[in-house]
Amino acid sequence: MCEPVSIVMGVMSAGLQIMQQQAATRAQNAQIEFENTQAQQQYEYSVLQTDANRTGEEQQRQMQEDLMAQNEYLANEAYESDIAQLNLQLMQEQEAAGQAKRGAALEAMEAKGEILAAGRFGNSIQNLIADARREQAVFDYATSQNLAFTGKQIQEQKRGSGIERSSRIASQQPYLERTYLDPLKPMKRGKVRGPGFVGLLSAGLGGATTGLNTASAIEGAGFKYTKAGGYTRG
């Protein structure tokens, strides 16, 4: 393979293959860089989205805690108001019972005074006084029983108010924040190298093959290269 045409064709073929390999390498690296950029952008977007989700969860938790505090405050205020009203009601009932007993005592004293003023003597006057005392005792007992019954009712109402308070407070539960894991960092692809020794060797072999094929084609066409610097038809 000494013909200039064969040599030139072989060198051009090898150079063309090297250029093609380099162009393919650049295109592949450009694609890798594009994909790495996309992966980085997606990662940064995921980080922002995760931070936003965590902020939203924190706001939800804070809002729920504020609602729980407000609900507990209102429940306590309502409970204190109910207890105050029930205590006032009990005081009124006690005052009414005391007044009723005092009125009954006055009536009993008046009855005994009338009996004594009548000037009666003997067992009859003692029986009349005893009857007045019994009537007063029965009235006082009934009044005490009613007051006790009212006190028991008020006690149960207080117990119901306490249960309602607890129920109102328990109606709001703490907010359970959802957990958002940090996004995984992208695994970026490394760029590929150039053709290297194997690529150059392949291009050289391809150029040599092209040169040999060119020489064979020239000889097949009946031309021979002479040292004088030209081709002659053999």
DABEL-V909895 format. One record per backbone hydrogen bond with DSSP energy under -1.0 kcal/mol. NH is the residue of the N-H (numbers start at 1). CO is the residue of the C=O. If there is no record, write none. Layout:
# DABEL-V909895
nh->NH co->CO
nh->NH co->CO
This chain:
# DABEL-V909895
nh->7 co->3
nh->8 co->4
nh->9 co->5
nh->10 co->6
nh->11 co->7
nh->12 co->8
nh->13 co->9
nh->14 co->10
nh->15 co->11
nh->16 co->12
nh->17 co->13
nh->18 co->14
nh->19 co->15
nh->20 co->16
nh->21 co->17
nh->22 co->18
nh->23 co->19
nh->24 co->20
nh->25 co->21
nh->26 co->22
nh->27 co->23
nh->28 co->24
nh->29 co->25
nh->30 co->26
nh->31 co->27
nh->32 co->28
nh->33 co->29
nh->34 co->30
nh->35 co->31
nh->36 co->32
nh->37 co->33
nh->38 co->34
nh->39 co->35
nh->40 co->36
nh->41 co->37
nh->42 co->38
nh->43 co->39
nh->44 co->40
nh->45 co->41
nh->46 co->42
nh->47 co->43
nh->48 co->44
nh->49 co->45
nh->50 co->46
nh->51 co->47
nh->52 co->48
nh->53 co->49
nh->54 co->50
nh->55 co->51
nh->56 co->52
nh->57 co->53
nh->58 co->54
nh->59 co->55
nh->60 co->56
nh->61 co->57
nh->62 co->58
nh->63 co->59
nh->64 co->60
nh->65 co->61
nh->66 co->62
nh->67 co->63
nh->68 co->64
nh->69 co->65
nh->70 co->66
nh->71 co->67
nh->72 co->68
nh->73 co->69
nh->74 co->70
nh->75 co->71
nh->76 co->72
nh->77 co->73
nh->78 co->74
nh->79 co->75
nh->80 co->76
nh->81 co->77
nh->82 co->78
nh->83 co->79
nh->84 co->80
nh->85 co->81
nh->86 co->82
nh->87 co->83
nh->88 co->84
nh->89 co->85
nh->90 co->86
nh->91 co->87
nh->92 co->88
nh->93 co->89
nh->94 co->90
nh->95 co->91
nh->96 co->92
nh->97 co->93
nh->98 co->94
nh->99 co->95
nh->100 co->96
nh->101 co->97
nh->102 co->98
nh->103 co->99
nh->104 co->100
nh->105 co->101
nh->106 co->102
nh->107 co->103
nh->108 co->104
nh->109 co->105
nh->110 co->106
nh->111 co->107
nh->112 co->108
nh->113 co->109
nh->114 co->110
nh->115 co->111
nh->116 co->112
nh->117 co->113
nh->118 co->114
nh->119 co->116
nh->126 co->122
nh->127 co->123
nh->128 co->124
nh->129 co->125
nh->130 co->126
nh->131 co->127
nh->132 co->128
nh->133 co->129
nh->134 co->130
nh->135 co->131
nh->136 co->132
nh->137 co->133
nh->138 co->134
nh->139 co->135
nh->140 co->136
nh->141 co->137
nh->142 co->138
nh->143 co->139
nh->144 co->140
nh->145 co->141
nh->146 co->142
nh->147 co->143
nh->148 co->144
nh->149 co->145
nh->150 co->146
nh->151 co->147
nh->152 co->148
nh->153 co->149
nh->154 co->150
nh->155 co->151
nh->156 co->152
nh->157 co->153
nh->158 co->154
nh->159 co->155
nh->160 co->156
nh->161 co->157
nh->162 co->158
nh->163 co->159
nh->164 co->160
nh->165 co->161
nh->166 co->162
nh->167 co->163
nh->168 co->164
nh->169 co->165
nh->170 co->166
nh->172 co->169
nh->188 co->186
nh->199 co->195
nh->200 co->196
nh->201 co->197
nh->202 co->198
nh->203 co->199
nh->204 co->200
nh->205 co->201
nh->206 co->202
nh->207 co->203
nh->208 co->204
nh->209 co->205
nh->210 co->206
nh->211 co->207
nh->212 co->208
nh->213 co->209
nh->214 co->210
nh->215 co->211
nh->216 co->212
nh->217 co->213
nh->218 co->214
nh->219 co->215
nh->220 co->216
nh->221 co->217
nh->222 co->219
nh->223 co->218
nh->224 co->232
nh->226 co->230
nh->229 co->226
nh->232 co->224
nh->234 co->222
